[in-house]
Amino acid sequence: MTMGDPAGVGPLITRQAWQAMRDQPGTCFYVIGPPELYARSGEIAVIDAPSDAAARFGDALPVVPLERMGLTFEPGHPEIAAAGLITQSIDVATSHVMAGRAGAVVTNPIAKALLYEAGFPHPGHTEFLAALCAGEGPPPRPVMMLVGGGLRVALATIHLPLRAAIDAIDEALLAETAKIVDAALKRDFAIAAPRLVFTGLNPHAGEDGRLGREEIEIINPAAAALRASGYAVADARPADTVFAEALEGRFDAVIAMTHDQGLIPVKTLDLWNGVNVTLGLPIIRTSPDHGTGYDTAARGEARADSLIAAVQLARECVANRFRASRAA
């Protein structure tokens, strides 16, 4: 587990998640960060290696230590100087999973605006993880999927301005996204034959071209080509009804065209338990579906529901991926 922004809710919800899960069979996680962030409440165990976490998890929160670099941490008061520590935690966590020393990365919330001020070159958390997984080669294409409220919603475009996102949608992008989602649902979610559907970009999925032609010229041709290759992908469905259809069990995942189009229904249905999953990486990565919550951190009030759900989903994905590898 990464530390997230030390001024946000990350330290508090990490402690709460450990307290809630310490007695659950088969559950073990450790956090990578300065021990001082967690020592205020006692019951921590500074460990030298990930392999030491299991022996301590039932009695104390295991912490792989990072040097705090002279920083002081005050909830609700973010510091640009903490940016290097935040990204270091993500880097170390990713390296542990890439090396097989841990099963998955669960990331605590970060504030991208703070990292941008410190020179962070990536559009977001997801893209940074993809770059870390790449090594010396080109980064893999990450796909963000939100899981919550009975829905799985993947995004064709992620952190782009809306106008740029619309321009970015083409048949190749949609085909690649659908293939990544299909593979992840089979491997990490144990869905043998995933049923996918694209949302429309325009109202009423374009109304047969009267309200826009993206469905006719881009989205539906991509779906048809995918079906011809053996993928179960439905043509564009109106975004105001397709999520209800998914809840009824017609589809295993919805692929939304833009960030907010996909996130609004998940967060409306299950704000506290939604989980962000990154598909298309060689590692498993989950995250709570909320931000840093500086005001909440300052008040000492936070709910760890989403972080707990992220740990539980990561555990399930690790087990499913292991079973898939054994069967291959």
Secondary structure by P-SEA (a helix, b strand, c coil): ccccccccaaaaaaaaaaaaccccccbbbbbbcccccccccccccccccccccccccccccccccccccccccccccccccaaaaaaaaaaaaaaaaaaccccbbbbccccaaaaaaaccccccaaaaaaaaaaccccccbbbbbbbcccbbbbbccccccaaaaaaaccaaaaaaaaaaaaaaaaccccccbbbbbbbbccccccccccccccccccaaaaaaaaaaaccccccccccccaaaaaaaccccbbbbccccccaaaaaaaccccbbbbbccccbbbbbcccccaaaaaaaccccaaaaaaaaaaaaaaaaaaaaaaaac
